[in-house]
Structure formats: structure tokens, C-alpha cells
Amino acid sequence: MRIFFLPATQAEIERRVLPSSRAGLQLLKAKLGNQAGMVGAAKLALGQVLPIPPTDYGI
């Protein structure tokens, strides 16, 4: 799989982010792919109805 925007993204990070803030920075491919928005929305919704901290849902 090609990552077309990676060089432009890296250039912008170099231009806009302080060196101390980008030390150790890694750009990684999202594990959830196109499902990330849906999973995030579901996690937020669960946080409104369950008295469990969002980090404990196992999502």
C-alpha cells in the first residue's frame, strides 16, 4: 500500500512543530482504517450511558 501524503505530512511537521515536540514522533498507519470514526463515535456514545471510564471498554 502506498502512502501518498506521507512526504508532505513529514515536511509540514518539520516546518510547524518544534523540534522538542517532535522528538520521538512516529507516524503510523491507523489500525482501524476506515472504521476509526465509527468506533470513536460508539466509544463516545457508550461513555454517555455506561458509568465506566472510556478506557475500560476494551475498544
PyMOL Python script that loads the backbone (N, CA, C, O; Angstrom):
from pymol import cmd

cmd.read_pdbstr("""\
ATOM      1  N   MET A   1       0.837  -1.175   0.000  1.00  0.00           N
ATOM      2  CA  MET A   1       0.000   0.000   0.000  1.00  0.00           C
ATOM      3  C   MET A   1       0.884   1.241   0.000  1.00  0.00           C
ATOM      4  O   MET A   1       1.822   1.349   0.790  1.00  0.00           O
ATOM      5  N   ARG A   2       0.582   2.153  -0.872  1.00  0.00           N
ATOM      6  CA  ARG A   2       1.351   3.395  -0.946  1.00  0.00           C
ATOM      7  C   ARG A   2       0.753   4.444  -0.014  1.00  0.00           C
ATOM      8  O   ARG A   2      -0.460   4.508   0.182  1.00  0.00           O
ATOM      9  N   ILE A   3       1.611   5.240   0.537  1.00  0.00           N
ATOM     10  CA  ILE A   3       1.170   6.329   1.398  1.00  0.00           C
ATOM     11  C   ILE A   3       1.542   7.621   0.677  1.00  0.00           C
ATOM     12  O   ILE A   3       2.655   8.126   0.818  1.00  0.00           O
ATOM     13  N   PHE A   4       0.586   8.150  -0.101  1.00  0.00           N
ATOM     14  CA  PHE A   4       0.845   9.290  -0.961  1.00  0.00           C
ATOM     15  C   PHE A   4       1.139  10.585  -0.199  1.00  0.00           C
ATOM     16  O   PHE A   4       1.941  11.399  -0.658  1.00  0.00           O
ATOM     17  N   PHE A   5       0.515  10.780   0.932  1.00  0.00           N
ATOM     18  CA  PHE A   5       0.639  12.043   1.637  1.00  0.00           C
ATOM     19  C   PHE A   5       1.746  12.055   2.695  1.00  0.00           C
ATOM     20  O   PHE A   5       1.970  13.082   3.336  1.00  0.00           O
ATOM     21  N   LEU A   6       2.424  10.957   2.879  1.00  0.00           N
ATOM     22  CA  LEU A   6       3.435  10.885   3.930  1.00  0.00           C
ATOM     23  C   LEU A   6       4.564  11.903   3.746  1.00  0.00           C
ATOM     24  O   LEU A   6       4.905  12.578   4.717  1.00  0.00           O
ATOM     25  N   PRO A   7       5.159  12.054   2.572  1.00  0.00           N
ATOM     26  CA  PRO A   7       6.231  13.049   2.437  1.00  0.00           C
ATOM     27  C   PRO A   7       5.762  14.474   2.735  1.00  0.00           C
ATOM     28  O   PRO A   7       6.477  15.230   3.392  1.00  0.00           O
ATOM     29  N   ALA A   8       4.582  14.847   2.266  1.00  0.00           N
ATOM     30  CA  ALA A   8       4.058  16.187   2.524  1.00  0.00           C
ATOM     31  C   ALA A   8       3.753  16.369   4.005  1.00  0.00           C
ATOM     32  O   ALA A   8       3.982  17.442   4.562  1.00  0.00           O
ATOM     33  N   THR A   9       3.242  15.333   4.636  1.00  0.00           N
ATOM     34  CA  THR A   9       2.946  15.393   6.072  1.00  0.00           C
ATOM     35  C   THR A   9       4.225  15.550   6.874  1.00  0.00           C
ATOM     36  O   THR A   9       4.287  16.357   7.801  1.00  0.00           O
ATOM     37  N   GLN A  10       5.229  14.792   6.526  1.00  0.00           N
ATOM     38  CA  GLN A  10       6.514  14.890   7.223  1.00  0.00           C
ATOM     39  C   GLN A  10       7.128  16.279   7.049  1.00  0.00           C
ATOM     40  O   GLN A  10       7.698  16.824   7.994  1.00  0.00           O
ATOM     41  N   ALA A  11       7.018  16.850   5.865  1.00  0.00           N
ATOM     42  CA  ALA A  11       7.548  18.187   5.613  1.00  0.00           C
ATOM     43  C   ALA A  11       6.820  19.229   6.456  1.00  0.00           C
ATOM     44  O   ALA A  11       7.451  20.135   7.002  1.00  0.00           O
ATOM     45  N   GLU A  12       5.513  19.110   6.564  1.00  0.00           N
ATOM     46  CA  GLU A  12       4.738  20.058   7.376  1.00  0.00           C
ATOM     47  C   GLU A  12       5.072  19.929   8.854  1.00  0.00           C
ATOM     48  O   GLU A  12       5.142  20.929   9.569  1.00  0.00           O
ATOM     49  N   ILE A  13       5.274  18.719   9.304  1.00  0.00           N
ATOM     50  CA  ILE A  13       5.662  18.511  10.705  1.00  0.00           C
ATOM     51  C   ILE A  13       7.010  19.173  10.962  1.00  0.00           C
ATOM     52  O   ILE A  13       7.189  19.844  11.978  1.00  0.00           O
ATOM     53  N   GLU A  14       7.946  18.992  10.059  1.00  0.00           N
ATOM     54  CA  GLU A  14       9.259  19.616  10.205  1.00  0.00           C
ATOM     55  C   GLU A  14       9.141  21.140  10.239  1.00  0.00           C
ATOM     56  O   GLU A  14       9.870  21.810  10.971  1.00  0.00           O
ATOM     57  N   ARG A  15       8.221  21.680   9.447  1.00  0.00           N
ATOM     58  CA  ARG A  15       8.067  23.122   9.332  1.00  0.00           C
ATOM     59  C   ARG A  15       7.309  23.732  10.505  1.00  0.00           C
ATOM     60  O   ARG A  15       7.628  24.841  10.933  1.00  0.00           O
ATOM     61  N   ARG A  16       6.305  23.020  11.035  1.00  0.00           N
ATOM     62  CA  ARG A  16       5.391  23.616  12.005  1.00  0.00           C
ATOM     63  C   ARG A  16       5.581  23.185  13.455  1.00  0.00           C
ATOM     64  O   ARG A  16       5.143  23.892  14.363  1.00  0.00           O
ATOM     65  N   VAL A  17       6.219  22.050  13.694  1.00  0.00           N
ATOM     66  CA  VAL A  17       6.306  21.506  15.049  1.00  0.00           C
ATOM     67  C   VAL A  17       7.707  21.739  15.610  1.00  0.00           C
ATOM     68  O   VAL A  17       8.713  21.477  14.950  1.00  0.00           O
ATOM     69  N   LEU A  18       7.742  22.232  16.828  1.00  0.00           N
ATOM     70  CA  LEU A  18       9.033  22.474  17.474  1.00  0.00           C
ATOM     71  C   LEU A  18       9.827  21.178  17.577  1.00  0.00           C
ATOM     72  O   LEU A  18       9.257  20.111  17.806  1.00  0.00           O
ATOM     73  N   PRO A  19      11.145  21.274  17.408  1.00  0.00           N
ATOM     74  CA  PRO A  19      11.982  20.067  17.493  1.00  0.00           C
ATOM     75  C   PRO A  19      11.775  19.287  18.789  1.00  0.00           C
ATOM     76  O   PRO A  19      11.766  18.056  18.774  1.00  0.00           O
ATOM     77  N   SER A  20      11.610  19.988  19.905  1.00  0.00           N
ATOM     78  CA  SER A  20      11.413  19.281  21.174  1.00  0.00           C
ATOM     79  C   SER A  20      10.093  18.519  21.211  1.00  0.00           C
ATOM     80  O   SER A  20       9.983  17.512  21.911  1.00  0.00           O
ATOM     81  N   SER A  21       9.089  18.986  20.466  1.00  0.00           N
ATOM     82  CA  SER A  21       7.790  18.312  20.439  1.00  0.00           C
ATOM     83  C   SER A  21       7.750  17.151  19.456  1.00  0.00           C
ATOM     84  O   SER A  21       6.917  16.253  19.582  1.00  0.00           O
ATOM     85  N   ARG A  22       8.644  17.170  18.483  1.00  0.00           N
ATOM     86  CA  ARG A  22       8.624  16.072  17.507  1.00  0.00           C
ATOM     87  C   ARG A  22       9.690  15.018  17.773  1.00  0.00           C
ATOM     88  O   ARG A  22       9.819  14.062  17.008  1.00  0.00           O
ATOM     89  N   ALA A  23      10.450  15.181  18.840  1.00  0.00           N
ATOM     90  CA  ALA A  23      11.450  14.179  19.203  1.00  0.00           C
ATOM     91  C   ALA A  23      10.740  12.860  19.522  1.00  0.00           C
ATOM     92  O   ALA A  23       9.877  12.817  20.400  1.00  0.00           O
ATOM     93  N   GLY A  24      11.088  11.820  18.835  1.00  0.00           N
ATOM     94  CA  GLY A  24      10.471  10.518  19.055  1.00  0.00           C
ATOM     95  C   GLY A  24       9.121  10.341  18.387  1.00  0.00           C
ATOM     96  O   GLY A  24       8.483   9.300  18.546  1.00  0.00           O
ATOM     97  N   LEU A  25       8.676  11.348  17.638  1.00  0.00           N
ATOM     98  CA  LEU A  25       7.375  11.276  16.963  1.00  0.00           C
ATOM     99  C   LEU A  25       7.386  10.183  15.901  1.00  0.00           C
ATOM    100  O   LEU A  25       8.340  10.062  15.133  1.00  0.00           O
ATOM    101  N   GLN A  26       6.328   9.397  15.866  1.00  0.00           N
ATOM    102  CA  GLN A  26       6.187   8.359  14.848  1.00  0.00           C
ATOM    103  C   GLN A  26       4.850   8.537  14.155  1.00  0.00           C
ATOM    104  O   GLN A  26       3.833   8.752  14.814  1.00  0.00           O
ATOM    105  N   LEU A  27       4.841   8.452  12.847  1.00  0.00           N
ATOM    106  CA  LEU A  27       3.603   8.439  12.082  1.00  0.00           C
ATOM    107  C   LEU A  27       3.317   6.993  11.733  1.00  0.00           C
ATOM    108  O   LEU A  27       4.115   6.331  11.069  1.00  0.00           O
ATOM    109  N   LEU A  28       2.175   6.511  12.186  1.00  0.00           N
ATOM    110  CA  LEU A  28       1.831   5.107  11.979  1.00  0.00           C
ATOM    111  C   LEU A  28       0.515   4.983  11.231  1.00  0.00           C
ATOM    112  O   LEU A  28      -0.352   5.850  11.334  1.00  0.00           O
ATOM    113  N   LYS A  29       0.374   3.919  10.490  1.00  0.00           N
ATOM    114  CA  LYS A  29      -0.871   3.620   9.811  1.00  0.00           C
ATOM    115  C   LYS A  29      -1.925   3.268  10.858  1.00  0.00           C
ATOM    116  O   LYS A  29      -1.653   2.506  11.786  1.00  0.00           O
ATOM    117  N   ALA A  30      -3.114   3.818  10.709  1.00  0.00           N
ATOM    118  CA  ALA A  30      -4.192   3.565  11.661  1.00  0.00           C
ATOM    119  C   ALA A  30      -4.594   2.092  11.619  1.00  0.00           C
ATOM    120  O   ALA A  30      -4.785   1.529  10.541  1.00  0.00           O
ATOM    121  N   LYS A  31      -4.721   1.475  12.777  1.00  0.00           N
ATOM    122  CA  LYS A  31      -5.103   0.067  12.843  1.00  0.00           C
ATOM    123  C   LYS A  31      -6.569  -0.151  12.478  1.00  0.00           C
ATOM    124  O   LYS A  31      -6.934  -1.215  11.979  1.00  0.00           O
ATOM    125  N   LEU A  32      -7.406   0.851  12.726  1.00  0.00           N
ATOM    126  CA  LEU A  32      -8.832   0.695  12.455  1.00  0.00           C
ATOM    127  C   LEU A  32      -9.225   1.104  11.041  1.00  0.00           C
ATOM    128  O   LEU A  32     -10.365   0.880  10.633  1.00  0.00           O
ATOM    129  N   GLY A  33      -8.313   1.693  10.292  1.00  0.00           N
ATOM    130  CA  GLY A  33      -8.609   2.078   8.918  1.00  0.00           C
ATOM    131  C   GLY A  33      -9.831   2.968   8.819  1.00  0.00           C
ATOM    132  O   GLY A  33      -9.965   3.923   9.584  1.00  0.00           O
ATOM    133  N   ASN A  34     -10.720   2.670   7.890  1.00  0.00           N
ATOM    134  CA  ASN A  34     -11.901   3.485   7.660  1.00  0.00           C
ATOM    135  C   ASN A  34     -12.942   3.352   8.773  1.00  0.00           C
ATOM    136  O   ASN A  34     -13.919   4.100   8.795  1.00  0.00           O
ATOM    137  N   GLN A  35     -12.747   2.429   9.675  1.00  0.00           N
ATOM    138  CA  GLN A  35     -13.710   2.222  10.758  1.00  0.00           C
ATOM    139  C   GLN A  35     -13.420   3.109  11.976  1.00  0.00           C
ATOM    140  O   GLN A  35     -14.203   3.110  12.926  1.00  0.00           O
ATOM    141  N   ALA A  36     -12.326   3.852  11.968  1.00  0.00           N
ATOM    142  CA  ALA A  36     -11.908   4.626  13.135  1.00  0.00           C
ATOM    143  C   ALA A  36     -12.975   5.610  13.595  1.00  0.00           C
ATOM    144  O   ALA A  36     -13.233   5.708  14.795  1.00  0.00           O
ATOM    145  N   GLY A  37     -13.596   6.336  12.686  1.00  0.00           N
ATOM    146  CA  GLY A  37     -14.627   7.306  13.058  1.00  0.00           C
ATOM    147  C   GLY A  37     -15.821   6.646  13.713  1.00  0.00           C
ATOM    148  O   GLY A  37     -16.347   7.149  14.705  1.00  0.00           O
ATOM    149  N   MET A  38     -16.250   5.522  13.163  1.00  0.00           N
ATOM    150  CA  MET A  38     -17.394   4.811  13.708  1.00  0.00           C
ATOM    151  C   MET A  38     -17.082   4.260  15.100  1.00  0.00           C
ATOM    152  O   MET A  38     -17.923   4.342  15.996  1.00  0.00           O
ATOM    153  N   VAL A  39     -15.902   3.709  15.290  1.00  0.00           N
ATOM    154  CA  VAL A  39     -15.518   3.171  16.598  1.00  0.00           C
ATOM    155  C   VAL A  39     -15.407   4.298  17.618  1.00  0.00           C
ATOM    156  O   VAL A  39     -15.843   4.149  18.760  1.00  0.00           O
ATOM    157  N   GLY A  40     -14.828   5.420  17.212  1.00  0.00           N
ATOM    158  CA  GLY A  40     -14.719   6.562  18.119  1.00  0.00           C
ATOM    159  C   GLY A  40     -16.074   7.089  18.532  1.00  0.00           C
ATOM    160  O   GLY A  40     -16.281   7.406  19.704  1.00  0.00           O
ATOM    161  N   ALA A  41     -17.006   7.191  17.593  1.00  0.00           N
ATOM    162  CA  ALA A  41     -18.357   7.658  17.908  1.00  0.00           C
ATOM    163  C   ALA A  41     -19.055   6.687  18.856  1.00  0.00           C
ATOM    164  O   ALA A  41     -19.736   7.115  19.788  1.00  0.00           O
ATOM    165  N   ALA A  42     -18.893   5.396  18.628  1.00  0.00           N
ATOM    166  CA  ALA A  42     -19.509   4.400  19.511  1.00  0.00           C
ATOM    167  C   ALA A  42     -18.925   4.497  20.917  1.00  0.00           C
ATOM    168  O   ALA A  42     -19.647   4.366  21.906  1.00  0.00           O
ATOM    169  N   LYS A  43     -17.633   4.724  21.001  1.00  0.00           N
ATOM    170  CA  LYS A  43     -16.990   4.842  22.304  1.00  0.00           C
ATOM    171  C   LYS A  43     -17.503   6.070  23.051  1.00  0.00           C
ATOM    172  O   LYS A  43     -17.745   6.005  24.256  1.00  0.00           O
ATOM    173  N   LEU A  44     -17.670   7.180  22.350  1.00  0.00           N
ATOM    174  CA  LEU A  44     -18.227   8.375  22.980  1.00  0.00           C
ATOM    175  C   LEU A  44     -19.658   8.132  23.444  1.00  0.00           C
ATOM    176  O   LEU A  44     -20.033   8.552  24.539  1.00  0.00           O
ATOM    177  N   ALA A  45     -20.456   7.463  22.627  1.00  0.00           N
ATOM    178  CA  ALA A  45     -21.846   7.174  22.997  1.00  0.00           C
ATOM    179  C   ALA A  45     -21.897   6.276  24.227  1.00  0.00           C
ATOM    180  O   ALA A  45     -22.700   6.516  25.129  1.00  0.00           O
ATOM    181  N   LEU A  46     -21.064   5.257  24.280  1.00  0.00           N
ATOM    182  CA  LEU A  46     -21.028   4.374  25.448  1.00  0.00           C
ATOM    183  C   LEU A  46     -20.674   5.146  26.714  1.00  0.00           C
ATOM    184  O   LEU A  46     -21.182   4.852  27.797  1.00  0.00           O
ATOM    185  N   GLY A  47     -19.807   6.124  26.566  1.00  0.00           N
ATOM    186  CA  GLY A  47     -19.410   6.936  27.702  1.00  0.00           C
ATOM    187  C   GLY A  47     -20.563   7.750  28.273  1.00  0.00           C
ATOM    188  O   GLY A  47     -20.520   8.163  29.432  1.00  0.00           O
ATOM    189  N   GLN A  48     -21.593   7.982  27.467  1.00  0.00           N
ATOM    190  CA  GLN A  48     -22.754   8.735  27.929  1.00  0.00           C
ATOM    191  C   GLN A  48     -23.764   7.854  28.663  1.00  0.00           C
ATOM    192  O   GLN A  48     -24.562   8.361  29.453  1.00  0.00           O
ATOM    193  N   VAL A  49     -23.742   6.556  28.417  1.00  0.00           N
ATOM    194  CA  VAL A  49     -24.757   5.677  29.011  1.00  0.00           C
ATOM    195  C   VAL A  49     -24.210   4.681  30.032  1.00  0.00           C
ATOM    196  O   VAL A  49     -24.976   4.146  30.834  1.00  0.00           O
ATOM    197  N   LEU A  50     -22.909   4.425  30.019  1.00  0.00           N
ATOM    198  CA  LEU A  50     -22.328   3.480  30.963  1.00  0.00           C
ATOM    199  C   LEU A  50     -21.459   4.219  31.979  1.00  0.00           C
ATOM    200  O   LEU A  50     -20.704   5.118  31.607  1.00  0.00           O
ATOM    201  N   PRO A  51     -21.556   3.854  33.240  1.00  0.00           N
ATOM    202  CA  PRO A  51     -20.745   4.535  34.257  1.00  0.00           C
ATOM    203  C   PRO A  51     -19.314   3.995  34.356  1.00  0.00           C
ATOM    204  O   PRO A  51     -18.732   3.963  35.440  1.00  0.00           O
ATOM    205  N   ILE A  52     -18.762   3.579  33.233  1.00  0.00           N
ATOM    206  CA  ILE A  52     -17.421   3.011  33.201  1.00  0.00           C
ATOM    207  C   ILE A  52     -16.524   3.990  32.442  1.00  0.00           C
ATOM    208  O   ILE A  52     -16.930   4.493  31.394  1.00  0.00           O
ATOM    209  N   PRO A  53     -15.320   4.276  32.939  1.00  0.00           N
ATOM    210  CA  PRO A  53     -14.424   5.165  32.192  1.00  0.00           C
ATOM    211  C   PRO A  53     -14.196   4.638  30.778  1.00  0.00           C
ATOM    212  O   PRO A  53     -14.070   3.428  30.586  1.00  0.00           O
ATOM    213  N   PRO A  54     -14.140   5.536  29.775  1.00  0.00           N
ATOM    214  CA  PRO A  54     -13.997   5.105  28.366  1.00  0.00           C
ATOM    215  C   PRO A  54     -12.826   4.175  28.115  1.00  0.00           C
ATOM    216  O   PRO A  54     -12.891   3.372  27.184  1.00  0.00           O
ATOM    217  N   THR A  55     -11.768   4.243  28.890  1.00  0.00           N
ATOM    218  CA  THR A  55     -10.607   3.397  28.626  1.00  0.00           C
ATOM    219  C   THR A  55     -10.843   1.955  29.046  1.00  0.00           C
ATOM    220  O   THR A  55     -10.025   1.090  28.733  1.00  0.00           O
ATOM    221  N   ASP A  56     -11.934   1.672  29.742  1.00  0.00           N
ATOM    222  CA  ASP A  56     -12.191   0.320  30.235  1.00  0.00           C
ATOM    223  C   ASP A  56     -13.135  -0.492  29.338  1.00  0.00           C
ATOM    224  O   ASP A  56     -13.499  -1.611  29.698  1.00  0.00           O
ATOM    225  N   TYR A  57     -13.535   0.038  28.194  1.00  0.00           N
ATOM    226  CA  TYR A  57     -14.476  -0.679  27.335  1.00  0.00           C
ATOM    227  C   TYR A  57     -13.832  -1.787  26.524  1.00  0.00           C
ATOM    228  O   TYR A  57     -14.526  -2.656  25.997  1.00  0.00           O
ATOM    229  N   GLY A  58     -12.516  -1.763  26.422  1.00  0.00           N
ATOM    230  CA  GLY A  58     -11.837  -2.774  25.624  1.00  0.00           C
ATOM    231  C   GLY A  58     -11.887  -2.468  24.139  1.00  0.00           C
ATOM    232  O   GLY A  58     -11.637  -3.351  23.319  1.00  0.00           O
ATOM    233  N   ILE A  59     -12.203  -1.240  23.781  1.00  0.00           N
ATOM    234  CA  ILE A  59     -12.272  -0.848  22.364  1.00  0.00           C
ATOM    235  C   ILE A  59     -10.925  -0.331  21.937  1.00  0.00           C
ATOM    236  O   ILE A  59     -10.750   0.056  20.782  1.00  0.00           O
TER     237      ILE A  59
END
""", "prot")
cmd.dss("prot")
cmd.show_as("cartoon", "prot")
cmd.util.cbc("prot")
cmd.orient("prot")
